[in-house]
Amino acid sequence: MRSLSFHLLVATLAATAIVGAALFALAPRGGGLPYVKATFTPGDAKRAFASEGVTLVVRSRSVVMTTLGNQGDVLEVDAFADRRTVERSGFRDVTIANGRRVPFARDCSSSVPAERWRGNLRVLVDCARVGAAGPTWLRRVERALNRLQPVSARRSSMR
């Protein structure tokens, strides 16, 4: 009987460990920011998107970020502060879909907003709003982000 209890305990602990590992593996990975230092400003974002014919205006400002948007609210462009400041605020890079926290999408194959990062700039494309034009908007975003130059590159080009 003692041996059966021991084996039951071991089986229970193993099952608990497996379930815990599975839940950890399947949990959304929001929160980890892909940059350390803020290298781009809201003005940098405005200039980059203007080259794609997209006018961005300030929607909100805080210590943590400045949010820009375009007419029709297809795009949300967030210029974040240094990583430590953002993490201390409790910011998590996730959205809510069907009542659950989920990572942002990489494409517009669902209604979850698609996300792109370049340094401390994050761009969200409202996939539900753009519908079939999602891939076109994502290409515009990529082209605009590829035009960004960090402050250090701008300074060296002025010399």
C-alpha positions, 0 to 999 in steps of 0.5 A: 500500500505504501508503494502505491501511495508513493507511485500515485504521488510521483504520477500526480507531481509529474502530471502537474509539472507537464500541465504547468509546462504546457500552460507556460509554453502556450501563454502569450509572450507579451511584455518583452520589448524589442529595444533598450534605448529610445532611438526614434521620436514621434517626429521621425515617425511622422516624416517616415510615414509622410513619405508614404502619403500617410499623415500622422497626428498626435492622439495622446502623450504620456511619460511612457509613449506618444501615440500617433494616428492617421485619418480613419484610424487605420494606423496607430503609431506608438513612440515609446520611451526608454525600455525601463520606463515603459516596463516600470509602467506595467505595459504589456505588448498584447491585445484582447481577442475573444476575451483573452490576452493574445499577442498581436498578429503578424499579418491581417489574416484575422481581425487582430491588429497586425504589429510591426516594430522598428526600435522603439516605434510600434505600428498597429494596423487595424486589420478589421478596419482595412479588410482585404487591403491589409497586405497593402497597408502592411507593405506601406508600413514596412516601407515607412519603417525602412526609411527611419534613421536613428539619431546617430545616423542623422548626426553623422550625415550632417557632418 
